[in-house]
């Protein structure tokens, strides 16, 4: 038998001979890695879930044009200010988003006024595909409009007694615009008093091709501070004003930060407890094997060979505990996410590497103190039982 095969044989025999402590270490490592893996999966799944829930609140950044303002007055007298409509250039906004590298869902809006039945009504041009993604709280009675169609807010419909399928004629700078009402929308907000049509059609009717009044952005909660990304986008839009929707920003960032902090604290407590248990068990094992270690040194075994034996034992225990911990952690995470969030856990392959890494690291760090004791052990004194 070669020296290497003898060392491998010795390692496995040592683990089998002390079955009780081996099983105990496996259980501790498996529990630690499984809890860390489960908490990681739950945190990851909750982050996805919170992001999905936050989407229901709509945009969290709004891009507005800087209004043209002229103060009217003389001396100490002020007669107020005159403001003119200001607009964003659609191509500039698109270019700024590309240059900033900010990934965001967006909805572009143009608001203006058209004449209807001798009264001015507010109309808004939108992309209805974007609206359906960013404003999920809209309740539409009827159908989404196609070209030449529009949807009317419930308050505006009640005011002018408008119904689905009716055709309305609006007067604008370019003459009459006829639109068929495909549906009536209710949102509980200002949208109830507006008439919505396709963005290119309103830009043409108002002779404002390529112009926007507002751009609403929905930026994922993860990936950095919303305020930081707003400031970055502002650099590329010097003639616009990028503002946060504070309620949405606080909700998304606050929830995710608290969840991650809680999971991190619990994981640290679990790993510290498990590491202490591994250190205590390995220290007891070294004390019990002091005569065996002294005998191996007396027979010509070097200190580094003995260290490799204990390190190999710890590594094997870590791999076995990590594998078992990953399977157990998947079960725990699935149970928590299904019972609490009514959703499946997000299980990805890198969680297996995480579980193995945590278990092996705990086993090696927990064995560090005992391995140093092995390195310093005097074979003569150990054979005497001192």
Order of alpha helices (4+ residues) and beta strands (2+ residues): alpha-alpha-beta-beta-beta-beta-alpha-beta-beta-alpha-beta-beta-alpha-beta-beta-beta-alpha-beta-beta-alpha-beta-alpha-alpha-alpha-alpha-alpha
